[in-house]
């Protein structure tokens, strides 16, 4: 899923990019309103994070232009303003949500996941395989909800988590080597780092396995990659 981050503050923009890429999103950056509009037209992002106070074109103007072009594209405002009138104006222009500065990582991810679920439901038809639930060792994985269920337990998943699990599920009984995982789940342009992959798998195991020390969903094949056997 491709996100456009339109934010003139370099540190905030790069921090959001690093955070969201860790969660599996593909990010493109704009430092002002004109650049954001140009990237929007060229790249056709799936979701826009839009700072309100930007040079050249402010967020309100850009949101209005986007809505004239695409009524369904999710837009989340990034704002330091808290006055009610600003929020009302943004919602009237078609914003889906707000992230107020200063914000924490967990809040950003939670809000983007909520809007992402809406985006997935709108843009993927029920017949598409990417929306269909699948089961791995008693874990029901629901891609359209970015969640997994085990009994009454609800587990939040990132887009990258889903890519890892689906790739293993579709190749069940076979070893998926490390390069294949990187290429499919991180992208071919990503500079492979074994620590990155191992850390992500370790974190995912802790979330989904009944016993992360004796995994049944993501088994390690030493020196090669990973496998799902069930």
N, C-alpha and C positions, 0 to 999 in steps of 0.2 A: 504494500500500500504506500502510495507516494504522498508526502506531506510538503506543503509550501509553508515555510516559516518566514513571515514578513515582519521584521523587527529591526529597528535602527541601532539598538544597543548591541554592540558586538559580543559582549560577554554573555548577555542573556540569550542571544541568537545561537552562539556556539554551544552554550550549555544545554539548551533545548535540543539541538541537533545531536549532541553526544548522548543525551538521555534517551531520545526517541530511537536512535539507531541501535542502541542496546536492546530496545524492546522489539526490534525487527522492522521498524519503519524505514522507508527510503526517504531522505530529506533533501530538499533544495532550499536555498537561502536567498533572501532579498533584504537589502539594507534600506530601501526606500520604496515609496508607493509606485513610482514609475517602473522600477526594476521588478517589483512584485507582479504588476500587471503583465509585463512582457513575459515573465516566466510562467505565469498562469496561462497565457495564450499558447506558449510554446510547449509546455510540459504537461498540461492538463492534469493537475494534481487531483488526488481523491479527497483531500481535506486541506483547509487553509487555516493556519494560525496567524492572526492578523492584529498587529499592534495598532492602537487607535492614533497615537500621536507620532506620525512619521513625516519626514520631509517629502516634498514634491506632490504626493497625494496622501491625505490622511486615511485612516482605516475606514471611516464612514463612507467616504467617496469611493474607495476601492470595493467595499462590500456592496454598495449600490450598483456598481458596474458589473460585478460578478453576478449579482442576482438578476440583472437584465439579460445576462448571457446564459446563466444556469441557475434555476430555482432550487435544485436539489442538492447541490454541492454543500457539504457541511462546512460551516465557518465558525471558528471560535475566536472571540476577541481576547487579546492580551491587553490589559489596561491597568493603569495606576489610578485611574479616576474611580471614585466610589459613589458619586452623586447619583441619586435615583434617576434623574432626567437623562443622564448619559446611557444608563442601562436600558431605559425605555426606548430611547432613540435607536440604540443598537438592535434591540429586539424587533422594532418596527422595520428596520432595514433587512431583517432576515437572519440575524446571528442565531446560532444554535446554542451557544453557551458563552460564559465568561471565565477567564482565568485572571485573577487580580494579583498584581505585583504588590509585595513580594510573595512568591508562591513556593511551595515545596514540591519535591519530585513526585511524591505519592499522589498529591492532588492533581498534578498535570496528567499523570498516567491514568488516573481514575476517570477524569473528565474526557480525555481523548478516547479511552476505551468505550465509554458510554456512547459517544458520538460515532465511533467506529462501528459499533453494533448496529446502529441505525443505518449507517452507510452500507454495511454488508447486506442488510435486509432489503434495502432499496435497489442495490445494483446487481445482486445475484438472484437469479430466479430459482424457485424451489427444485427444479429439475437438475440444476448444476451439481456435480459431484462435490465441489468445494464446500457446499453448504450442508451436506449430509453428515449426520452423526456416525461415529464408528466406535467400536469397543476394543479396549486393550486391557486384558487381565481384570475385567470387572470395572474398569474405568470408562465411563461413557463420555466421549469427547464431542462437544457441540461447537463446531467451527463458527457458525453464524452468531453465536453468543459470546465467543472468545472465553469459553468456560469448559470445565470438565466436572463431572459429577461421580462421586463414589458414595452410594447410599445418600445420606443427608448432607454429606460434605460437598461444598461448592468450591472449586479451585479456579482462580482467575488465571488465564493464559495470555501470553503475548502472541503476536502474529508469528514471531520466530519459533516460539514453542510449538505452535500448530504445524508449522512447516516441518520441524524435526519429527514430530509424532506421526504426521501423515506419511512422510517419506519412509519411516521405519515400518509403519502399518502396511503400506503398499508393497513393501519388499519383505514381508514377514517370512521368517525362516532363512533369509539371506543376509549376508554381511553387507552393510552399507559402509563403504570406506570413508575415511576422513575427508578426502578431497571432494567426494560426492556431496557430503553434508555441507561443507563450506560453500560449494558452488550453488547448491539448491537453496540453502537457508540464509546465506550471507551475501551471495552474488559473486559472479566471477571476477569482479574488479576488487573484491575485498582481499587485503593482504593476509593470507592465512597465518594464524598463530595458534599453536597447539594449546596454549594456556587459555585462550579465548574459548575454544571449543570445550575443553575439559571443564572449565568453570561453569559454562552454560549448562552442560549436561548434568553436572553435580547439583546445581541449583534446581534444575527441572526435576531430577530424581527426588530431591527432598520434598518437592511439592506434590508429586503424583504417586510415588511408590509407597506401598504399605511399609516396607523396610528398605530404606535407601542403601543400606549396607549389603543387602541381598536383593538386588533389583530383579524384577520379573518382566518389566516393560522395556527398559533400556539396558541390555546386557553388553558388557565390554568384551570385544574380541581383541586381545592385546596385540599391539603392533599394526592393527589393520583399521578397526573402526567399531561399529556398534550393530546390534541385531535385536529384533523383536521376534521371539520364538512362538508365542502362543497364538 
